[in-house]
Amino acid sequence: MEYQFVKTLPGKSLYHLFDQLSHDLYLKGSSRFKLGHDPVTSHLEGCYTLLRHGKPVGRFAFYENPSLEYQGQAAACIGSYECIPDQETSNLLLEKAKKLATQKKYQWLIGPMEGSTTHPYRFSQNNKSPNFFMEPYHHIYYNKQFQKAGFQSIAEYCSNKTHSFQYSQEKTDQLEQNFIERGATFRNLNLKDLDSDLRKIAVLSQSAFSDNFLYTPIQVEDFVTKYKKHSPLFDPRLIWIVEDQQKEMQAFLFAIKDYCDPKQETLIIKSMARIKTSPFKGIGSVLSAKAYQTAKALAYKKVIHAFIYQDNNSLSISKNFSGSPYKSYALYGLKTNI
């Protein structure tokens, strides 16, 4: 038989075949291995490898997240996608994923997504500009493989970049003072009480992001575990927290150094959120200004506003701070035959 599918899971028999393909498709030291596109255990149904004459030529991880819906209908998703540049192979691979979704009674198949938007998802649409830390890296032809298999873009994202630190300091100071007079306290992440801060950020994120596109809940302790393992990379001066008079967290901004920048001159603003019921509406602009102030003080020369949903308020904030298009991304969906 020329083609054969094998199913496995991390740590199980034949998983080495699933893992091998990425090493076959990318050079050693590639940006692919700095972030990775490997399966996560949450909602993972199986890891499927397509073999041709016994050699891995394609793979995907299949996820069943019971909370994931698109257009009010149940959706499965696939992640950890890799494939050789051959349309016949990719068609076989993605047809297998579609059949799995259909057999399991899902109306939609979404990808690439490692089970939920909490984990890596989206395809970058070009690699012309250098990859930044935490950005997905893969072969750009994957977009065409999905499209030719019948997938259509269901969401567009962008990352904006600026070399300018221009913003109205006077206006920002006035806004900040107004929030302080209304009970707001600004502070940085407390590494000495990291677990507590991460738990508060997790709870706030559940509230702030609950209406976001394709959002599904994550357990607080899973959130803490996920981010705590990356804490050696955190600079608390770049992570801002806003609390009210009762010490309840109302908003946060998470920024991190671009560890992929050989000159170490780039700051990434990864995420920002505010509790929907918070009295501090508009505080995102102040947090962005504080991130810029800190970046300038620490001798950063560039700022990237990462992974902005095209219909998101963050896009307007980025533009207000001189952000211009740098990278674009797409998430794809396919309607099954159900």
VOPAGU-2260 file (C-alpha; in pm, 1 decimal, decimal comma):
REM VOPAGU-2260
SITE   aa  ch    i         X         Y         Z
SITE  MET   A    0       0,0       0,0       0,0
SITE  GLU   A    1     148,6     333,6    -105,6
SITE  TYR   A    2     -25,7     545,7     162,3
SITE  GLN   A    3    -107,9     452,1     520,0
SITE  PHE   A    4    -240,1     641,5     822,5
SITE  VAL   A    5    -119,0     564,1    1173,4
SITE  LYS   A    6    -275,7     702,7    1489,5
SITE  THR   A    7     -85,5     760,8    1810,8
SITE  LEU   A    8     -47,6     993,1    2111,4
SITE  PRO   A    9     252,3    1163,0    2274,0
SITE  GLY   A   10     461,3     907,8    2458,8
SITE  LYS   A   11     296,9     615,5    2280,9
SITE  SER   A   12     416,0     373,1    2016,9
SITE  LEU   A   13     479,2     525,9    1671,5
SITE  TYR   A   14     480,9     882,4    1802,9
SITE  HIS   A   15     836,3     912,0    1674,2
SITE  LEU   A   16     694,0     901,7    1319,9
SITE  PHE   A   17     466,7    1197,5    1398,6
SITE  ASP   A   18     758,1    1387,0    1552,0
SITE  GLN   A   19    1003,6    1299,4    1277,1
SITE  LEU   A   20     822,4    1486,2    1000,2
SITE  SER   A   21     889,8    1836,0    1134,6
SITE  HIS   A   22    1260,3    1754,1    1150,7
SITE  ASP   A   23    1245,4    1633,0     791,3
SITE  LEU   A   24    1072,5    1951,6     670,9
SITE  TYR   A   25    1277,5    2221,1     847,8
SITE  LEU   A   26    1645,5    2292,5     883,7
SITE  LYS   A   27    1809,5    2247,0    1220,7
SITE  GLY   A   28    1791,0    2575,6    1410,5
SITE  SER   A   29    1479,7    2686,3    1220,9
SITE  SER   A   30    1234,0    2924,9    1387,3
SITE  ARG   A   31     992,4    2632,5    1366,9
SITE  PHE   A   32    1156,0    2482,2    1673,5
SITE  LYS   A   33    1163,2    2798,9    1885,6
SITE  LEU   A   34     788,3    2789,8    1944,8
SITE  GLY   A   35     688,1    2458,8    1798,0
SITE  HIS   A   36     359,1    2334,4    1660,6
SITE  ASP   A   37     330,6    2025,6    1874,8
SITE  PRO   A   38      18,8    1878,4    2033,9
SITE  VAL   A   39    -115,1    1979,4    2372,2
SITE  THR   A   40    -291,0    1723,7    2588,1
SITE  SER   A   41    -613,1    1918,6    2645,7
SITE  HIS   A   42    -894,7    1784,8    2424,0
SITE  LEU   A   43    -649,0    1575,7    2216,5
SITE  GLU   A   44    -820,9    1281,8    2044,8
SITE  GLY   A   45    -523,9    1155,8    1846,6
SITE  CYS   A   46    -214,0    1231,6    1641,5
SITE  TYR   A   47    -238,9    1112,0    1281,9
SITE  THR   A   48      60,4    1056,0    1055,2
SITE  LEU   A   49      30,9     986,8     683,2
SITE  LEU   A   50     299,5     750,6     558,1
SITE  ARG   A   51     401,7     696,7     197,2
SITE  HIS   A   52     604,7     379,0     149,2
SITE  GLY   A   53     660,2     384,8     525,6
SITE  LYS   A   54     795,1     741,1     538,2
SITE  PRO   A   55     607,2    1028,5     710,4
SITE  VAL   A   56     477,6    1282,3     457,8
SITE  GLY   A   57     196,0    1455,6     648,8
SITE  ARG   A   58      48,9    1487,4     996,7
SITE  PHE   A   59    -214,9    1657,3    1212,4
SITE  ALA   A   60    -346,7    1640,9    1567,7
SITE  PHE   A   61    -724,9    1606,3    1604,4
SITE  TYR   A   62    -898,4    1783,1    1893,5
SITE  GLU   A   63   -1247,2    1752,4    2040,8
SITE  ASN   A   64   -1315,6    2054,8    2257,7
SITE  PRO   A   65   -1676,9    2025,5    2378,2
SITE  SER   A   66   -1702,2    2403,4    2424,0
SITE  LEU   A   67   -1581,0    2493,0    2075,4
SITE  GLU   A   68   -1848,8    2622,6    1838,7
SITE  TYR   A   69   -1855,1    2817,2    1515,9
SITE  GLN   A   70   -2171,4    2988,2    1396,6
SITE  GLY   A   71   -2359,6    2814,5    1676,1
SITE  GLN   A   72   -2256,1    2466,7    1561,8
SITE  ALA   A   73   -2016,7    2211,0    1708,1
SITE  ALA   A   74   -1661,7    2229,0    1577,8
SITE  ALA   A   75   -1359,0    2002,3    1593,2
SITE  CYS   A   76   -1014,4    2136,8    1518,3
SITE  ILE   A   77    -678,9    2020,9    1387,7
SITE  GLY   A   78    -335,8    2145,7    1485,5
SITE  SER   A   79      31,5    2042,6    1463,6
SITE  TYR   A   80     -15,9    2038,1    1086,7
SITE  GLU   A   81     283,6    1952,8     869,7
SITE  CYS   A   82     295,5    1827,4     512,5
SITE  ILE   A   83     534,7    1791,8     221,5
SITE  PRO   A   84     473,3    2031,0     -73,3
SITE  ASP   A   85     249,0    1792,9    -264,7
SITE  GLN   A   86    -120,5    1857,1    -323,6
SITE  GLU   A   87    -219,8    1491,8    -352,2
SITE  THR   A   88     -64,2    1426,2     -13,1
SITE  SER   A   89    -224,0    1728,5     153,7
SITE  ASN   A   90    -564,2    1642,4       3,2
SITE  LEU   A   91    -543,6    1291,4     149,2
SITE  LEU   A   92    -434,2    1430,8     483,8
SITE  LEU   A   93    -708,1    1691,9     509,8
SITE  GLU   A   94    -973,7    1457,1     372,7
SITE  LYS   A   95    -888,8    1223,6     659,3
SITE  ALA   A   96    -939,0    1507,2     907,0
SITE  LYS   A   97   -1269,7    1597,3     744,0
SITE  LYS   A   98   -1390,9    1235,5     762,3
SITE  LEU   A   99   -1301,7    1219,3    1130,4
SITE  ALA   A  100   -1499,6    1534,9    1199,9
SITE  THR   A  101   -1795,5    1404,1     999,6
SITE  GLN   A  102   -1793,2    1062,1    1168,9
SITE  LYS   A  103   -1787,4    1230,0    1508,2
SITE  LYS   A  104   -2085,5    1451,8    1412,9
SITE  TYR   A  105   -1908,9    1788,2    1402,6
SITE  GLN   A  106   -2055,0    2046,1    1165,8
SITE  TRP   A  107   -1724,7    2233,9    1132,8
SITE  LEU   A  108   -1355,6    2156,7    1114,5
SITE  ILE   A  109   -1125,6    2444,6    1211,4
SITE  GLY   A  110    -750,3    2479,5    1180,9
SITE  PRO   A  111    -478,5    2518,8    1255,6
SITE  MET   A  112    -560,8    2523,8    1626,5
SITE  GLU   A  113    -417,4    2323,2    1915,1
SITE  GLY   A  114    -753,5    2257,1    2077,2
SITE  SER   A  115    -842,4    2616,3    2167,2
SITE  THR   A  116    -733,5    2976,3    2117,7
SITE  THR   A  117    -543,5    2951,2    2446,0
SITE  HIS   A  118    -283,3    2745,8    2261,2
SITE  PRO   A  119    -107,3    2813,8    1927,7
SITE  TYR   A  120    -337,6    2869,0    1630,5
SITE  ARG   A  121    -347,0    3048,7    1290,0
SITE  PHE   A  122    -123,4    3027,4     984,3
SITE  SER   A  123     113,5    3311,8     908,3
SITE  GLN   A  124      53,8    3432,1     553,5
SITE  ASN   A  125     413,4    3530,5     479,2
SITE  ASN   A  126     765,1    3476,1     610,3
SITE  LYS   A  127     921,8    3772,6     429,2
SITE  SER   A  128     986,5    3956,5     754,4
SITE  PRO   A  129    1182,2    3801,1    1042,4
SITE  ASN   A  130     983,3    3584,6    1280,2
SITE  PHE   A  131     931,9    3721,0    1629,0
SITE  PHE   A  132     914,2    3532,2    1955,7
SITE  MET   A  133     589,3    3336,8    2009,8
SITE  GLU   A  134     492,1    3379,1    1644,1
SITE  PRO   A  135     394,3    3062,1    1453,5
SITE  TYR   A  136     649,4    2949,6    1196,4
SITE  HIS   A  137     569,7    2699,4     923,5
SITE  HIS   A  138     577,2    2661,5     548,6
SITE  ILE   A  139     360,3    2929,1     386,1
SITE  TYR   A  140     228,2    2683,4     127,6
SITE  TYR   A  141      15,1    2531,5     405,0
SITE  ASN   A  142    -232,7    2813,6     343,0
SITE  LYS   A  143    -282,5    2698,3     -17,6
SITE  GLN   A  144    -307,7    2334,3      86,4
SITE  PHE   A  145    -594,9    2421,5     318,6
SITE  GLN   A  146    -762,2    2642,0      58,8
SITE  LYS   A  147    -738,9    2380,6    -217,0
SITE  ALA   A  148    -889,4    2124,4      20,2
SITE  GLY   A  149   -1197,0    2345,9      58,2
SITE  PHE   A  150   -1111,7    2543,2     372,0
SITE  GLN   A  151   -1198,7    2911,5     379,4
SITE  SER   A  152   -1062,9    3185,2     602,1
SITE  ILE   A  153   -1296,8    3245,2     895,8
SITE  ALA   A  154   -1080,3    3501,2    1076,8
SITE  GLU   A  155    -796,9    3737,9     990,7
SITE  TYR   A  156    -533,8    3869,0    1229,0
SITE  CYS   A  157    -239,1    4103,6    1204,1
SITE  SER   A  158      69,5    4209,5    1392,9
SITE  ASN   A  159     159,1    4577,0    1375,8
SITE  LYS   A  160     507,2    4720,0    1420,9
SITE  THR   A  161     641,7    5063,7    1499,4
SITE  HIS   A  162     981,9    5227,4    1533,0
SITE  SER   A  163     819,8    5536,4    1676,8
SITE  PHE   A  164     745,6    5598,7    2042,8
SITE  GLN   A  165     536,0    5905,2    1972,2
SITE  TYR   A  166     216,9    5956,1    2171,0
SITE  SER   A  167      68,3    6237,0    2374,5
SITE  GLN   A  168     244,0    6229,1    2710,3
SITE  GLU   A  169      30,5    6514,2    2841,9
SITE  LYS   A  170    -294,1    6338,7    2750,3
SITE  THR   A  171    -168,8    6010,0    2894,4
SITE  ASP   A  172     -68,3    6173,6    3222,6
SITE  GLN   A  173    -409,9    6336,0    3251,2
SITE  LEU   A  174    -584,7    6005,0    3187,7
SITE  GLU   A  175    -364,2    5820,4    3435,7
SITE  GLN   A  176    -423,2    6080,4    3705,8
SITE  ASN   A  177    -797,0    6059,9    3643,1
SITE  PHE   A  178    -790,4    5682,3    3693,9
SITE  ILE   A  179    -578,9    5717,1    4009,5
SITE  GLU   A  180    -827,0    5967,2    4153,3
SITE  ARG   A  181   -1099,9    5711,0    4084,6
SITE  GLY   A  182    -915,2    5445,0    4284,2
SITE  ALA   A  183    -687,9    5278,3    4030,1
SITE  THR   A  184    -344,7    5152,6    4130,7
SITE  PHE   A  185     -79,7    5070,6    3871,2
SITE  ARG   A  186     187,2    4812,0    3949,8
SITE  ASN   A  187     409,6    4553,1    3785,4
SITE  LEU   A  188     391,6    4173,6    3801,5
SITE  ASN   A  189     509,3    4041,1    4137,3
SITE  LEU   A  190     750,3    3755,3    4072,6
SITE  LYS   A  191     766,3    3682,4    4446,3
SITE  ASP   A  192     395,8    3603,2    4442,2
SITE  LEU   A  193     376,7    3482,8    4083,6
SITE  ASP   A  194     116,0    3210,8    4136,2
SITE  SER   A  195    -126,1    3456,8    4292,2
SITE  ASP   A  196     -82,9    3711,3    4012,9
SITE  LEU   A  197    -119,7    3445,2    3744,4
SITE  ARG   A  198    -439,6    3315,7    3904,7
SITE  LYS   A  199    -582,7    3668,2    3908,9
SITE  ILE   A  200    -483,1    3719,4    3544,3
SITE  ALA   A  201    -647,0    3386,2    3457,1
SITE  VAL   A  202    -975,2    3485,8    3621,9
SITE  LEU   A  203    -967,6    3830,0    3461,1
SITE  SER   A  204    -895,7    3675,8    3120,0
SITE  GLN   A  205   -1196,2    3446,3    3150,7
SITE  SER   A  206   -1417,1    3749,2    3200,5
SITE  ALA   A  207   -1250,6    3979,8    2948,2
SITE  PHE   A  208   -1214,9    3728,0    2665,5
SITE  SER   A  209   -1539,0    3532,1    2708,8
SITE  ASP   A  210   -1699,2    3701,1    2407,1
SITE  ASN   A  211   -1388,4    3675,1    2189,9
SITE  PHE   A  212   -1406,0    3481,5    1865,1
SITE  LEU   A  213   -1392,3    3104,6    1935,8
SITE  TYR   A  214   -1301,9    3158,1    2301,4
SITE  THR   A  215   -1340,7    2853,2    2526,4
SITE  PRO   A  216   -1266,1    2845,1    2901,4
SITE  ILE   A  217    -939,6    2719,0    3047,4
SITE  GLN   A  218    -901,0    2596,5    3405,0
SITE  VAL   A  219    -723,7    2850,2    3624,1
SITE  GLU   A  220    -457,7    2601,8    3735,4
SITE  ASP   A  221    -393,1    2499,0    3374,4
SITE  PHE   A  222    -341,8    2865,8    3290,0
SITE  VAL   A  223     -99,8    2906,3    3581,6
SITE  THR   A  224      96,8    2596,1    3478,2
SITE  LYS   A  225     113,0    2707,3    3115,8
SITE  TYR   A  226     253,8    3051,4    3188,4
SITE  LYS   A  227     460,2    2972,7    3496,3
SITE  LYS   A  228     693,0    2752,0    3294,0
SITE  HIS   A  229     778,0    3057,2    3080,8
SITE  SER   A  230     829,3    3286,9    3380,4
SITE  PRO   A  231    1212,2    3286,5    3351,5
SITE  LEU   A  232    1157,0    3487,6    3031,5
SITE  PHE   A  233     935,5    3746,7    3198,7
SITE  ASP   A  234    1057,9    4096,2    3277,3
SITE  PRO   A  235     813,2    4222,8    3542,4
SITE  ARG   A  236     882,7    4581,7    3433,8
SITE  LEU   A  237     703,8    4497,0    3108,2
SITE  ILE   A  238     391,7    4344,9    3266,1
SITE  TRP   A  239     146,6    4598,4    3406,2
SITE  ILE   A  240    -145,7    4534,7    3639,9
SITE  VAL   A  241    -427,6    4769,4    3743,9
SITE  GLU   A  242    -609,0    4714,3    4072,1
SITE  ASP   A  243    -897,0    4895,6    4240,1
SITE  GLN   A  244    -910,0    5013,4    4601,4
SITE  GLN   A  245   -1007,3    4663,7    4716,2
SITE  LYS   A  246    -692,3    4519,9    4546,7
SITE  GLU   A  247    -910,1    4347,8    4287,4
SITE  MET   A  248    -738,3    4318,7    3948,9
SITE  GLN   A  249    -918,6    4526,2    3687,7
SITE  ALA   A  250    -683,0    4517,3    3387,6
SITE  PHE   A  251    -341,9    4399,0    3273,6
SITE  LEU   A  252     -95,5    4435,2    2988,4
SITE  PHE   A  253     151,2    4159,7    2904,6
SITE  ALA   A  254     463,6    4247,7    2707,0
SITE  ILE   A  255     782,2    4049,0    2652,7
SITE  LYS   A  256    1119,6    4086,3    2487,8
SITE  ASP   A  257    1148,8    3951,2    2134,6
SITE  TYR   A  258    1399,5    3675,8    2199,8
SITE  CYS   A  259    1422,0    3612,2    1825,1
SITE  ASP   A  260    1565,4    3959,1    1761,0
SITE  PRO   A  261    1944,7    3915,0    1746,4
SITE  LYS   A  262    1990,6    4278,4    1852,1
SITE  GLN   A  263    1744,0    4242,2    2143,1
SITE  GLU   A  264    1584,2    4574,1    2043,3
SITE  THR   A  265    1220,7    4467,8    1998,7
SITE  LEU   A  266     940,0    4457,3    2251,6
SITE  ILE   A  267     626,5    4249,9    2189,9
SITE  ILE   A  268     293,3    4361,7    2335,3
SITE  LYS   A  269     121,5    4025,0    2344,6
SITE  SER   A  270    -208,6    4083,5    2523,3
SITE  MET   A  271    -412,2    4339,1    2713,1
SITE  ALA   A  272    -746,4    4300,1    2888,0
SITE  ARG   A  273    -990,4    4472,9    3118,7
SITE  ILE   A  274   -1283,1    4331,9    3315,6
SITE  LYS   A  275   -1599,7    4420,6    3124,5
SITE  THR   A  276   -1766,7    4567,8    3432,7
SITE  SER   A  277   -1457,8    4764,3    3537,6
SITE  PRO   A  278   -1514,1    5135,9    3606,1
SITE  PHE   A  279   -1182,1    5204,8    3434,0
SITE  LYS   A  280   -1299,1    5209,2    3076,1
SITE  GLY   A  281   -1031,0    5340,3    2840,1
SITE  ILE   A  282    -743,6    5231,7    3060,7
SITE  GLY   A  283    -590,2    5030,5    2775,2
SITE  SER   A  284    -446,8    5349,0    2624,7
SITE  VAL   A  285    -272,9    5430,5    2951,8
SITE  LEU   A  286    -130,9    5079,0    2978,6
SITE  SER   A  287      -4,6    5098,5    2620,2
SITE  ALA   A  288     161,4    5431,0    2698,4
SITE  LYS   A  289     326,7    5281,1    3005,9
SITE  ALA   A  290     457,9    4995,2    2793,4
SITE  TYR   A  291     603,6    5249,7    2550,7
SITE  GLN   A  292     759,1    5450,3    2834,4
SITE  THR   A  293     920,7    5137,4    2974,9
SITE  ALA   A  294    1038,3    5023,6    2632,7
SITE  LYS   A  295    1205,3    5358,6    2571,9
SITE  ALA   A  296    1367,8    5357,5    2915,5
SITE  LEU   A  297    1504,8    5007,3    2854,7
SITE  ALA   A  298    1649,7    5108,2    2514,5
SITE  TYR   A  299    1407,2    4912,7    2297,3
SITE  LYS   A  300    1382,6    5058,5    1947,0
SITE  LYS   A  301    1080,9    4870,9    1804,9
SITE  VAL   A  302     745,2    4757,3    1935,5
SITE  ILE   A  303     525,0    4483,0    1788,4
SITE  HIS   A  304     153,5    4468,1    1873,1
SITE  ALA   A  305     101,9    4095,5    1821,2
SITE  PHE   A  306    -189,4    3888,8    1687,1
SITE  ILE   A  307    -463,9    4150,3    1668,0
SITE  TYR   A  308    -804,0    4024,2    1560,7
SITE  GLN   A  309    -906,6    4241,8    1266,7
SITE  ASP   A  310   -1236,8    4334,4    1430,3
SITE  ASN   A  311   -1080,0    4413,8    1765,8
SITE  ASN   A  312   -1051,5    4736,2    1966,0
SITE  SER   A  313    -681,0    4657,3    2008,9
SITE  LEU   A  314    -637,1    4735,1    1640,6
SITE  SER   A  315    -741,4    5096,0    1691,5
SITE  ILE   A  316    -520,3    5126,0    2000,0
SITE  SER   A  317    -224,2    4996,1    1799,1
SITE  LYS   A  318    -289,3    5248,5    1522,4
SITE  ASN   A  319    -313,4    5527,1    1779,4
SITE  PHE   A  320      37,5    5433,7    1888,0
SITE  SER   A  321     176,0    5445,9    1531,9
SITE  GLY   A  322     146,9    5073,8    1463,8
SITE  SER   A  323     159,9    4981,1    1094,5
SITE  PRO   A  324     101,2    4638,5     931,9
SITE  TYR   A  325     389,2    4394,0     974,8
SITE  LYS   A  326     248,9    4039,9     949,4
SITE  SER   A  327     -88,4    3881,2     871,7
SITE  TYR   A  328    -245,3    3549,7     970,8
SITE  ALA   A  329    -549,4    3341,0     886,0
SITE  LEU   A  330    -758,9    3080,5    1060,1
SITE  TYR   A  331    -950,7    2839,8     837,3
SITE  GLY   A  332   -1280,3    2655,4     860,7
SITE  LEU   A  333   -1448,4    2380,4     659,6
SITE  LYS   A  334   -1817,2    2284,4     669,9
SITE  THR   A  335   -1858,0    1909,2     698,4
SITE  ASN   A  336   -2128,4    1706,3     523,3
SITE  ILE   A  337   -2350,7    1684,5     830,2
